Amino acid sequence: MSVLDRSPFLYFLCILAGFALLRVELTGFFAPLSPLVLLIGVIAVLLFSLVLIIHGVLCLVKRR
């Protein structure tokens, strides 16, 4: 296992990558892929945000 396997920092970076995918504008040959890139960005932001929230709640529960 590497250092970033279960790190909340990795999840945060994945959320940022999802937001970057939402902001990218595809032109030319890649323009037809724009809806797919948007969908992947939305899924990445939602999924990793949910994972980060669950990770935080589990850490709070384990402390008590």
PAVEXSE-292810 format. One line per field, with one value per residue: x, y, z of N, C-alpha, C in turn; residue in three letters; residue number from 1. Coordinates in steps of 0.05 Angstrom, whole numbers, plus 32768, in hexadecimal, padded with zeros to 4 digits. Layout:
// PAVEXSE-292810
n.xx	[X  ...]
n.yy	[Y  ...]
n.zz	[Z  ...]
ca.xx	[X  ...]
ca.yy	[Y  ...]
ca.zz	[Z  ...]
c.xx	[X  ...]
c.yy	[Y  ...]
c.zz	[Z  ...]
r	[ala  ...]
k	[NUM  ...]
END
This chain:
// PAVEXSE-292810
n.xx	[8011  800A  801C  7FF4  7FC5  7F96  7F8F  7F70  7F81  7F8B  7F57  7F42  7F62  7F4E  7F1A  7F26  7F3B  7F0D  7EEF  7F10  7F08  7ED4  7EDB  7EF8  7EFD  7EED  7F04  7F02  7F18  7F0B  7EDC  7EA9  7EAD  7EA2  7E70  7E78  7EA7  7E96  7E6F  7E90  7EAE  7E87  7E76  7EA7  7EAF  7E82  7E85  7EB9  7EB3  7E8A  7EA4  7ECD  7EAF  7E97  7EC5  7ED7  7EAC  7EB0  7EE2  7ED6  7EB1  7ED0  7EF1  7ED3]
n.yy	[7FE8  802C  806E  8093  8075  8071  80A4  80E1  810E  80FC  80F1  8125  813C  811F  8133  8167  815D  814A  817A  8196  817A  8189  81BE  81BD  81CB  81AB  81AA  81A8  816A  814E  8161  8146  8125  8143  8141  8110  8118  8140  8123  80FC  811E  8133  8104  80F5  8120  811C  80E6  80E2  810B  80F6  80C8  80E0  80FB  80CE  80B5  80DC  80DB  80A7  80A9  80CD  80AE  8083  809C  80A5]
n.zz	[8000  7FF0  8007  7FFB  7FF6  8017  8025  803A  801E  7FEB  7FD9  7FDA  7FB1  7F86  7F84  7F75  7F42  7F29  7F28  7F06  7ED7  7ECD  7EBE  7E8F  7E4A  7E10  7DCE  7D87  7D6E  7D9C  7DAF  7DAC  7DD8  7E05  7E25  7E3F  7E5C  7E7F  7E9C  7EB4  7ED4  7EF7  7F11  7F2A  7F4E  7F6F  7F82  7F9C  7FC1  7FE1  7FF4  8012  8039  8053  8065  808A  80AF  80C2  80DB  8104  8121  8132  8157  8184]
ca.xx	[8000  801A  8015  7FDB  7FAF  7F7E  7F92  7F5C  7F8D  7F87  7F3B  7F3F  7F6D  7F3B  7F04  7F30  7F3D  7EF2  7EE8  7F20  7EFA  7EBC  7EE2  7F07  7EED  7EF9  7EFE  7F0D  7F12  7F01  7EC3  7E93  7EB1  7E9D  7E5D  7E83  7EBA  7E85  7E63  7EA5  7EB5  7E72  7E78  7EBF  7EAB  7E6E  7E8F  7ECE  7EA8  7E7C  7EB9  7EDA  7E9C  7E95  7EDF  7ED7  7E99  7EBC  7EF7  7EC8  7EA4  7EE5  7EFD  7EC1]
ca.yy	[8000  8045  8082  80A1  8063  8077  80BF  80F5  8121  80F0  80F5  8141  8140  8114  8146  817D  8153  814B  8196  819E  816E  8199  81D7  81BA  81CE  819B  81B5  8199  814D  8143  816F  8133  8118  8156  8138  80FA  8124  814D  810E  80F1  8132  8134  80EC  80F6  8133  8111  80CE  80E7  811B  80E3  80B8  80F1  80FE  80B4  80B2  80EE  80D1  808F  80B2  80D8  8098  8073  80AB  80A4]
ca.zz	[8000  7FEF  801B  7FF4  7FF0  8026  8030  8032  800B  7FD0  7FD2  7FD4  7F97  7F72  7F81  7F64  7F27  7F1F  7F21  7EEE  7EC0  7EC8  7EB2  7E76  7E31  7DFB  7DB4  7D70  7D6C  7DB6  7DB6  7DB2  7DF2  7E1A  7E39  7E4E  7E6F  7E93  7EAC  7EC5  7EE8  7F0C  7F21  7F3A  7F64  7F82  7F8E  7FAF  7FD8  7FF2  8001  8025  804F  8061  8073  80A1  80C3  80CE  80ED  811C  8130  813F  816D  819B]
c.xx	[8011  800F  7FFA  7FC3  7F95  7F7E  7F7B  7F66  7F89  7F6A  7F36  7F4B  7F5B  7F23  7F0D  7F33  7F21  7EE8  7EF8  7F13  7EE1  7EC3  7EF0  7EF4  7EFB  7EF1  7F0A  7F04  7F05  7EE7  7EAB  7E95  7EAA  7E87  7E67  7E97  7EAB  7E79  7E78  7EAE  7EA1  7E73  7E90  7EBB  7E98  7E78  7EA4  7EC6  7E9A  7E90  7EC7  7EC8  7E99  7EAF  7EE0  7EC4  7EA4  7ED2  7EEB  7EBC  7EB9  7EF2  7EEC  7EC2]
c.yy	[8019  8058  808E  808F  806B  8094  80D1  810A  8116  80F4  8112  8147  8135  8126  815E  8175  8152  8167  81A0  8192  817E  81B3  81D5  81BD  81BF  81A7  81A3  817C  8142  8150  815B  8125  812A  814D  8121  8104  8132  8139  8102  8104  8134  811C  80EC  8109  8127  80F8  80D3  80F9  8109  80D2  80C7  80F6  80E5  80AF  80C3  80E4  80B9  8096  80BE  80C2  8088  8081  80A9  808A]
c.zz	[8000  8004  8015  7FEF  7FFE  8031  8027  801E  7FEE  7FC7  7FCB  7FB8  7F81  7F6E  7F70  7F47  7F1A  7F17  7F09  7ED5  7EB9  7EBA  7E97  7E5E  7E1B  7DE0  7D9F  7D70  7D85  7DBE  7DBB  7DCD  7E0A  7E2E  7E4A  7E63  7E85  7EA6  7EBF  7EDB  7EFF  7F1D  7F33  7F52  7F79  7F90  7FA3  7FC6  7FEB  8002  8017  803E  8060  8071  808C  80B7  80D1  80E2  8107  812D  813F  8156  8186  81A8]
r	[met  ser  val  leu  asp  arg  ser  pro  phe  leu  tyr  phe  leu  cys  ile  leu  ala  gly  phe  ala  leu  leu  arg  val  glu  leu  thr  gly  phe  phe  ala  pro  leu  ser  pro  leu  val  leu  leu  ile  gly  val  ile  ala  val  leu  leu  phe  ser  leu  val  leu  ile  ile  his  gly  val  leu  cys  leu  val  lys  arg  arg]
k	[1  2  3  4  5  6  7  8  9  10  11  12  13  14  15  16  17  18  19  20  21  22  23  24  25  26  27  28  29  30  31  32  33  34  35  36  37  38  39  40  41  42  43  44  45  46  47  48  49  50  51  52  53  54  55  56  57  58  59  60  61  62  63  64]
END
